[in-house]
Amino acid sequence: MNARKSIAVVAAMLITAAGMTAIANYSNAAADSSRAAINATAATVITTLPAIEVTPSPEQLRELRGQGKKGGSASATSADTTMPYYSFASSEAGA
């Protein structure tokens, strides 16, 4: 191997190392800026869904089961009840 080839290989390795260092520095700078933005918003409160409201309540269901045992199914159907459903509506919103 002559000296010119050795110098070319070393130069190529140095150029590659410089390029990889530049890419690493650029990506670290980008990550630092986004990390700062994330840390600035970390103290904010995250709004979540309100509590789930279930109708009828467990107490109402127990009452209906008790009425059904006493008077059969006719008394259970005559009670003022609605089908159970799950609501994500907020009570503050007037739902």
N, CA, C and O atoms as CSV, one atom per row, in Angstrom:
chain,resi,resn,atom,element,x,y,z
A,1,MET,N,N,0.859,-1.164,0.000
A,1,MET,CA,C,0.000,0.000,0.000
A,1,MET,C,C,0.905,1.226,0.000
A,1,MET,O,O,1.800,1.336,0.838
A,2,ASN,N,N,0.684,2.129,-0.913
A,2,ASN,CA,C,1.540,3.310,-0.945
A,2,ASN,C,C,1.003,4.394,-0.020
A,2,ASN,O,O,-0.091,4.264,0.528
A,3,ALA,N,N,1.748,5.425,0.144
A,3,ALA,CA,C,1.434,6.480,1.112
A,3,ALA,C,C,0.179,7.262,0.720
A,3,ALA,O,O,-0.563,7.718,1.590
A,4,ARG,N,N,-0.057,7.415,-0.558
A,4,ARG,CA,C,-1.228,8.177,-1.000
A,4,ARG,C,C,-2.522,7.477,-0.590
A,4,ARG,O,O,-3.473,8.133,-0.166
A,5,LYS,N,N,-2.564,6.170,-0.711
A,5,LYS,CA,C,-3.770,5.435,-0.321
A,5,LYS,C,C,-3.992,5.542,1.187
A,5,LYS,O,O,-5.128,5.692,1.637
A,6,SER,N,N,-2.935,5.466,1.955
A,6,SER,CA,C,-3.068,5.583,3.412
A,6,SER,C,C,-3.606,6.948,3.803
A,6,SER,O,O,-4.482,7.063,4.660
A,7,ILE,N,N,-3.069,7.983,3.162
A,7,ILE,CA,C,-3.532,9.350,3.456
A,7,ILE,C,C,-4.999,9.509,3.051
A,7,ILE,O,O,-5.760,10.170,3.758
A,8,ALA,N,N,-5.404,8.922,1.939
A,8,ALA,CA,C,-6.789,9.011,1.468
A,8,ALA,C,C,-7.738,8.306,2.444
A,8,ALA,O,O,-8.823,8.809,2.732
A,9,VAL,N,N,-7.323,7.142,2.948
A,9,VAL,CA,C,-8.165,6.408,3.886
A,9,VAL,C,C,-8.318,7.183,5.192
A,9,VAL,O,O,-9.420,7.292,5.729
A,10,VAL,N,N,-7.209,7.722,5.700
A,10,VAL,CA,C,-7.264,8.500,6.940
A,10,VAL,C,C,-8.116,9.747,6.746
A,10,VAL,O,O,-8.897,10.099,7.630
A,11,ALA,N,N,-7.983,10.415,5.617
A,11,ALA,CA,C,-8.779,11.611,5.333
A,11,ALA,C,C,-10.266,11.267,5.254
A,11,ALA,O,O,-11.103,12.014,5.761
A,12,ALA,N,N,-10.595,10.145,4.625
A,12,ALA,CA,C,-11.996,9.730,4.527
A,12,ALA,C,C,-12.568,9.429,5.913
A,12,ALA,O,O,-13.715,9.766,6.205
A,13,MET,N,N,-11.756,8.788,6.765
A,13,MET,CA,C,-12.213,8.492,8.115
A,13,MET,C,C,-12.436,9.768,8.924
A,13,MET,O,O,-13.406,9.860,9.677
A,14,LEU,N,N,-11.551,10.751,8.776
A,14,LEU,CA,C,-11.698,12.024,9.489
A,14,LEU,C,C,-12.927,12.795,9.007
A,14,LEU,O,O,-13.641,13.397,9.808
A,15,ILE,N,N,-13.164,12.772,7.713
A,15,ILE,CA,C,-14.337,13.461,7.164
A,15,ILE,C,C,-15.615,12.789,7.673
A,15,ILE,O,O,-16.570,13.474,8.041
A,16,THR,N,N,-15.635,11.469,7.696
A,16,THR,CA,C,-16.797,10.741,8.198
A,16,THR,C,C,-17.032,11.027,9.677
A,16,THR,O,O,-18.168,11.237,10.103
A,17,ALA,N,N,-15.959,11.033,10.452
A,17,ALA,CA,C,-16.092,11.318,11.881
A,17,ALA,C,C,-16.601,12.736,12.108
A,17,ALA,O,O,-17.435,12.958,12.986
A,18,ALA,N,N,-16.116,13.687,11.338
A,18,ALA,CA,C,-16.580,15.070,11.467
A,18,ALA,C,C,-18.065,15.175,11.114
A,18,ALA,O,O,-18.818,15.879,11.787
A,19,GLY,N,N,-18.479,14.481,10.069
A,19,GLY,CA,C,-19.888,14.494,9.677
A,19,GLY,C,C,-20.777,13.864,10.740
A,19,GLY,O,O,-21.855,14.383,11.033
A,20,MET,N,N,-20.341,12.760,11.315
A,20,MET,CA,C,-21.128,12.107,12.369
A,20,MET,C,C,-21.199,12.978,13.611
A,20,MET,O,O,-22.233,13.011,14.279
A,21,THR,N,N,-20.123,13.683,13.935
A,21,THR,CA,C,-20.128,14.595,15.077
A,21,THR,C,C,-21.091,15.754,14.835
A,21,THR,O,O,-21.814,16.160,15.745
A,22,ALA,N,N,-21.104,16.280,13.628
A,22,ALA,CA,C,-22.017,17.374,13.298
A,22,ALA,C,C,-23.470,16.922,13.411
A,22,ALA,O,O,-24.312,17.652,13.934
A,23,ILE,N,N,-23.760,15.729,12.925
A,23,ILE,CA,C,-25.132,15.208,13.006
A,23,ILE,C,C,-25.534,14.998,14.466
A,23,ILE,O,O,-26.656,15.327,14.851
A,24,ALA,N,N,-24.632,14.456,15.279
A,24,ALA,CA,C,-24.929,14.234,16.697
A,24,ALA,C,C,-25.176,15.557,17.416
A,24,ALA,O,O,-26.106,15.669,18.215
A,25,ASN,N,N,-24.347,16.554,17.134
A,25,ASN,CA,C,-24.536,17.862,17.774
A,25,ASN,C,C,-25.860,18.503,17.353
A,25,ASN,O,O,-26.554,19.092,18.181
A,26,TYR,N,N,-26.206,18.392,16.084
A,26,TYR,CA,C,-27.454,18.964,15.588
A,26,TYR,C,C,-28.664,18.284,16.238
A,26,TYR,O,O,-29.604,18.958,16.659
A,27,SER,N,N,-28.639,16.962,16.317
A,27,SER,CA,C,-29.776,16.257,16.905
A,27,SER,C,C,-29.865,16.520,18.408
A,27,SER,O,O,-30.971,16.608,18.942
A,28,ASN,N,N,-28.748,16.647,19.097
A,28,ASN,CA,C,-28.787,16.973,20.525
A,28,ASN,C,C,-29.349,18.370,20.760
A,28,ASN,O,O,-30.096,18.587,21.714
A,29,ALA,N,N,-28.995,19.317,19.895
A,29,ALA,CA,C,-29.524,20.675,20.033
A,29,ALA,C,C,-31.037,20.688,19.806
A,29,ALA,O,O,-31.771,21.376,20.516
A,30,ALA,N,N,-31.494,19.929,18.821
A,30,ALA,CA,C,-32.933,19.863,18.558
A,30,ALA,C,C,-33.666,19.203,19.732
A,30,ALA,O,O,-34.749,19.642,20.119
A,31,ALA,N,N,-33.077,18.162,20.285
A,31,ALA,CA,C,-33.703,17.486,21.425
A,31,ALA,C,C,-33.728,18.382,22.651
A,31,ALA,O,O,-34.699,18.360,23.406
A,32,ASP,N,N,-32.682,19.170,22.865
A,32,ASP,CA,C,-32.648,20.073,24.014
A,32,ASP,C,C,-33.742,21.132,23.926
A,32,ASP,O,O,-34.372,21.458,24.932
A,33,SER,N,N,-33.967,21.664,22.742
A,33,SER,CA,C,-34.999,22.695,22.608
A,33,SER,C,C,-36.394,22.105,22.828
A,33,SER,O,O,-37.236,22.739,23.464
A,34,SER,N,N,-36.646,20.908,22.314
A,34,SER,CA,C,-37.962,20.303,22.533
A,34,SER,C,C,-38.103,19.845,23.977
A,34,SER,O,O,-39.206,19.881,24.523
A,35,ARG,N,N,-37.020,19.416,24.607
A,35,ARG,CA,C,-37.076,19.017,26.009
A,35,ARG,C,C,-37.413,20.217,26.885
A,35,ARG,O,O,-38.153,20.084,27.859
A,36,ALA,N,N,-36.879,21.382,26.549
A,36,ALA,CA,C,-37.193,22.592,27.310
A,36,ALA,C,C,-38.671,22.956,27.167
A,36,ALA,O,O,-39.307,23.379,28.132
A,37,ALA,N,N,-39.209,22.791,25.969
A,37,ALA,CA,C,-40.630,23.092,25.750
A,37,ALA,C,C,-41.514,22.116,26.511
A,37,ALA,O,O,-42.551,22.509,27.046
A,38,ILE,N,N,-41.118,20.856,26.565
A,38,ILE,CA,C,-41.898,19.864,27.295
A,38,ILE,C,C,-41.870,20.159,28.787
A,38,ILE,O,O,-42.901,20.061,29.453
A,39,ASN,N,N,-40.722,20.513,29.316
A,39,ASN,CA,C,-40.608,20.813,30.737
A,39,ASN,C,C,-41.402,22.066,31.103
A,39,ASN,O,O,-41.904,22.165,32.223
A,40,ALA,N,N,-41.524,23.013,30.195
A,40,ALA,CA,C,-42.283,24.233,30.474
A,40,ALA,C,C,-43.772,23.927,30.596
A,40,ALA,O,O,-44.473,24.571,31.377
A,41,THR,N,N,-44.265,22.946,29.829
A,41,THR,CA,C,-45.688,22.627,29.872
A,41,THR,C,C,-46.004,21.508,30.852
A,41,THR,O,O,-47.171,21.143,30.999
A,42,ALA,N,N,-45.014,20.957,31.522
A,42,ALA,CA,C,-45.255,19.827,32.419
A,42,ALA,C,C,-46.075,20.231,33.646
A,42,ALA,O,O,-46.725,19.382,34.256
A,43,ALA,N,N,-46.055,21.505,34.011
A,43,ALA,CA,C,-46.780,21.949,35.195
A,43,ALA,C,C,-48.251,22.245,34.908
A,43,ALA,O,O,-49.016,22.501,35.838
A,44,THR,N,N,-48.660,22.214,33.644
A,44,THR,CA,C,-50.049,22.507,33.315
A,44,THR,C,C,-50.945,21.337,33.703
A,44,THR,O,O,-50.500,20.190,33.737
A,45,VAL,N,N,-52.194,21.630,33.991
A,45,VAL,CA,C,-53.160,20.618,34.398
A,45,VAL,C,C,-53.763,19.982,33.156
A,45,VAL,O,O,-54.154,20.679,32.220
A,46,ILE,N,N,-53.834,18.675,33.151
A,46,ILE,CA,C,-54.419,17.951,32.032
A,46,ILE,C,C,-55.903,17.758,32.321
A,46,ILE,O,O,-56.277,17.214,33.361
A,47,THR,N,N,-56.733,18.201,31.405
A,47,THR,CA,C,-58.175,18.061,31.565
A,47,THR,C,C,-58.580,16.649,31.181
A,47,THR,O,O,-58.220,16.167,30.107
A,48,THR,N,N,-59.318,15.993,32.044
A,48,THR,CA,C,-59.772,14.639,31.773
A,48,THR,C,C,-61.286,14.613,31.664
A,48,THR,O,O,-61.955,15.615,31.919
A,49,LEU,N,N,-61.815,13.472,31.287
A,49,LEU,CA,C,-63.264,13.324,31.189
A,49,LEU,C,C,-63.883,13.358,32.574
A,49,LEU,O,O,-63.258,12.930,33.544
A,50,PRO,N,N,-65.105,13.864,32.677
A,50,PRO,CA,C,-65.771,13.853,33.980
A,50,PRO,C,C,-66.125,12.424,34.383
A,50,PRO,O,O,-65.996,11.494,33.587
A,51,ALA,N,N,-66.562,12.265,35.600
A,51,ALA,CA,C,-66.917,10.942,36.114
A,51,ALA,C,C,-68.082,10.358,35.328
A,51,ALA,O,O,-68.951,11.088,34.850
A,52,ILE,N,N,-68.091,9.049,35.200
A,52,ILE,CA,C,-69.174,8.362,34.500
A,52,ILE,C,C,-70.376,8.257,35.431
A,52,ILE,O,O,-70.254,7.825,36.577
A,53,GLU,N,N,-71.529,8.655,34.925
A,53,GLU,CA,C,-72.761,8.543,35.697
A,53,GLU,C,C,-73.557,7.370,35.148
A,53,GLU,O,O,-73.776,7.286,33.940
A,54,VAL,N,N,-73.989,6.473,36.006
A,54,VAL,CA,C,-74.739,5.293,35.592
A,54,VAL,C,C,-76.163,5.430,36.107
A,54,VAL,O,O,-76.381,5.698,37.288
A,55,THR,N,N,-77.138,5.244,35.207
A,55,THR,CA,C,-78.542,5.313,35.583
A,55,THR,C,C,-79.190,3.994,35.233
A,55,THR,O,O,-78.986,3.550,34.103
A,56,PRO,N,N,-79.930,3.334,36.056
A,56,PRO,CA,C,-80.211,3.632,37.445
A,56,PRO,C,C,-79.028,3.295,38.337
A,56,PRO,O,O,-78.107,2.580,37.943
A,57,SER,N,N,-79.081,3.817,39.518
A,57,SER,CA,C,-78.002,3.589,40.472
A,57,SER,C,C,-78.081,2.163,41.016
A,57,SER,O,O,-79.115,1.509,40.877
A,58,PRO,N,N,-77.008,1.673,41.629
A,58,PRO,CA,C,-77.064,0.321,42.219
A,58,PRO,C,C,-78.164,0.178,43.265
A,58,PRO,O,O,-78.753,-0.895,43.399
A,59,GLU,N,N,-78.447,1.240,44.003
A,59,GLU,CA,C,-79.517,1.174,44.994
A,59,GLU,C,C,-80.877,0.987,44.319
A,59,GLU,O,O,-81.712,0.217,44.794
A,60,GLN,N,N,-81.091,1.690,43.217
A,60,GLN,CA,C,-82.350,1.554,42.492
A,60,GLN,C,C,-82.499,0.144,41.919
A,60,GLN,O,O,-83.598,-0.410,41.913
A,61,LEU,N,N,-81.402,-0.435,41.439
A,61,LEU,CA,C,-81.475,-1.796,40.909
A,61,LEU,C,C,-81.798,-2.800,42.012
A,61,LEU,O,O,-82.581,-3.725,41.797
A,62,ARG,N,N,-81.197,-2.622,43.199
A,62,ARG,CA,C,-81.505,-3.513,44.311
A,62,ARG,C,C,-82.982,-3.407,44.691
A,62,ARG,O,O,-83.634,-4.408,44.989
A,63,GLU,N,N,-83.499,-2.171,44.673
A,63,GLU,CA,C,-84.903,-1.948,45.007
A,63,GLU,C,C,-85.809,-2.651,43.990
A,63,GLU,O,O,-86.805,-3.267,44.370
A,64,LEU,N,N,-85.468,-2.563,42.712
A,64,LEU,CA,C,-86.265,-3.219,41.681
A,64,LEU,C,C,-86.222,-4.737,41.826
A,64,LEU,O,O,-87.240,-5.405,41.642
A,65,ARG,N,N,-85.060,-5.282,42.154
A,65,ARG,CA,C,-84.972,-6.727,42.344
A,65,ARG,C,C,-85.847,-7.166,43.520
A,65,ARG,O,O,-86.496,-8.210,43.469
A,66,GLY,N,N,-85.855,-6.352,44.579
A,66,GLY,CA,C,-86.696,-6.664,45.728
A,66,GLY,C,C,-88.165,-6.613,45.366
A,66,GLY,O,O,-88.933,-7.466,45.812
A,67,GLN,N,N,-88.585,-5.630,44.564
A,67,GLN,CA,C,-89.978,-5.539,44.141
A,67,GLN,C,C,-90.347,-6.710,43.244
A,67,GLN,O,O,-91.462,-7.228,43.309
A,68,GLY,N,N,-89.396,-7.122,42.403
A,68,GLY,CA,C,-89.667,-8.247,41.509
A,68,GLY,C,C,-89.874,-9.535,42.270
A,68,GLY,O,O,-90.695,-10.361,41.872
A,69,LYS,N,N,-89.149,-9.726,43.355
A,69,LYS,CA,C,-89.312,-10.944,44.149
A,69,LYS,C,C,-90.638,-10.941,44.893
A,69,LYS,O,O,-91.255,-11.991,45.074
A,70,LYS,N,N,-91.084,-9.752,45.326
A,70,LYS,CA,C,-92.333,-9.658,46.096
A,70,LYS,C,C,-93.557,-9.836,45.214
A,70,LYS,O,O,-94.422,-10.663,45.501
A,71,GLY,N,N,-93.628,-9.058,44.134
A,71,GLY,CA,C,-94.869,-9.041,43.369
A,71,GLY,C,C,-94.751,-9.577,41.967
A,71,GLY,O,O,-95.675,-9.386,41.176
A,72,GLY,N,N,-93.701,-10.217,41.622
A,72,GLY,CA,C,-93.549,-10.722,40.268
A,72,GLY,C,C,-93.009,-9.662,39.337
A,72,GLY,O,O,-92.587,-8.592,39.776
A,73,SER,N,N,-93.023,-9.958,38.050
A,73,SER,CA,C,-92.436,-9.039,37.077
A,73,SER,C,C,-93.346,-7.856,36.782
A,73,SER,O,O,-92.863,-6.841,36.280
A,74,ALA,N,N,-94.647,-7.939,37.072
A,74,ALA,CA,C,-95.566,-6.847,36.766
A,74,ALA,C,C,-95.241,-5.614,37.605
A,74,ALA,O,O,-95.317,-4.493,37.102
A,75,SER,N,N,-94.880,-5.800,38.873
A,75,SER,CA,C,-94.582,-4.638,39.699
A,75,SER,C,C,-93.245,-4.008,39.310
A,75,SER,O,O,-93.055,-2.803,39.475
A,76,ALA,N,N,-92.338,-4.804,38.804
A,76,ALA,CA,C,-91.049,-4.263,38.400
A,76,ALA,C,C,-91.186,-3.416,37.144
A,76,ALA,O,O,-90.483,-2.416,37.000
A,77,THR,N,N,-92.073,-3.793,36.235
A,77,THR,CA,C,-92.238,-3.019,35.013
A,77,THR,C,C,-93.051,-1.758,35.261
A,77,THR,O,O,-92.923,-0.789,34.513
A,78,SER,N,N,-93.892,-1.752,36.304
A,78,SER,CA,C,-94.697,-0.561,36.557
A,78,SER,C,C,-93.896,0.524,37.260
A,78,SER,O,O,-94.352,1.665,37.342
A,79,ALA,N,N,-92.693,0.191,37.777
A,79,ALA,CA,C,-91.866,1.187,38.464
A,79,ALA,C,C,-91.314,2.183,37.452
A,79,ALA,O,O,-91.114,1.849,36.284
A,80,ASP,N,N,-91.071,3.399,37.906
A,80,ASP,CA,C,-90.556,4.445,37.036
A,80,ASP,C,C,-89.041,4.299,36.926
A,80,ASP,O,O,-88.300,4.869,37.727
A,81,THR,N,N,-88.590,3.551,35.956
A,81,THR,CA,C,-87.145,3.323,35.773
A,81,THR,C,C,-86.781,3.531,34.316
A,81,THR,O,O,-87.642,3.565,33.437
A,82,THR,N,N,-85.518,3.667,34.088
A,82,THR,CA,C,-84.996,3.761,32.724
A,82,THR,C,C,-83.936,2.693,32.548
A,82,THR,O,O,-83.426,2.132,33.518
A,83,MET,N,N,-83.617,2.426,31.306
A,83,MET,CA,C,-82.580,1.440,31.023
A,83,MET,C,C,-81.238,1.980,31.514
A,83,MET,O,O,-80.989,3.184,31.438
A,84,PRO,N,N,-80.369,1.096,32.019
A,84,PRO,CA,C,-79.047,1.567,32.440
A,84,PRO,C,C,-78.243,2.061,31.236
A,84,PRO,O,O,-78.264,1.439,30.175
A,85,TYR,N,N,-77.558,3.145,31.400
A,85,TYR,CA,C,-76.676,3.648,30.349
A,85,TYR,C,C,-75.505,4.363,31.014
A,85,TYR,O,O,-75.581,4.785,32.168
A,86,TYR,N,N,-74.446,4.483,30.272
A,86,TYR,CA,C,-73.253,5.165,30.757
A,86,TYR,C,C,-73.169,6.519,30.067
A,86,TYR,O,O,-73.247,6.605,28.841
A,87,SER,N,N,-73.010,7.571,30.854
A,87,SER,CA,C,-72.984,8.915,30.300
A,87,SER,C,C,-71.660,9.582,30.616
A,87,SER,O,O,-71.224,9.587,31.768
A,88,PHE,N,N,-71.017,10.144,29.604
A,88,PHE,CA,C,-69.799,10.909,29.791
A,88,PHE,C,C,-70.106,12.403,29.848
A,88,PHE,O,O,-69.190,13.224,29.898
A,89,ALA,N,N,-71.370,12.753,29.840
A,89,ALA,CA,C,-71.760,14.151,29.868
A,89,ALA,C,C,-71.424,14.748,31.234
A,89,ALA,O,O,-71.591,14.110,32.273
A,90,SER,N,N,-70.956,15.967,31.195
A,90,SER,CA,C,-70.595,16.645,32.433
A,90,SER,C,C,-71.842,17.237,33.054
A,90,SER,O,O,-72.655,17.847,32.359
A,91,SER,N,N,-72.001,17.066,34.353
A,91,SER,CA,C,-73.162,17.650,35.026
A,91,SER,C,C,-73.069,19.163,35.055
A,91,SER,O,O,-74.094,19.835,35.162
A,92,GLU,N,N,-71.856,19.721,34.962
A,92,GLU,CA,C,-71.713,21.178,34.924
A,92,GLU,C,C,-72.212,21.764,33.613
A,92,GLU,O,O,-72.597,22.932,33.561
A,93,ALA,N,N,-72.207,20.959,32.547
A,93,ALA,CA,C,-72.613,21.456,31.230
A,93,ALA,C,C,-74.123,21.418,31.067
A,93,ALA,O,O,-74.629,21.811,30.015
A,94,GLY,N,N,-74.853,20.961,32.065
A,94,GLY,CA,C,-76.304,20.934,31.990
A,94,GLY,C,C,-76.845,19.690,31.321
A,94,GLY,O,O,-77.994,19.673,30.878
A,95,ALA,N,N,-76.033,18.644,31.240
A,95,ALA,CA,C,-76.483,17.425,30.571
A,95,ALA,C,C,-77.302,16.572,31.511
A,95,ALA,O,O,-77.769,15.501,31.123
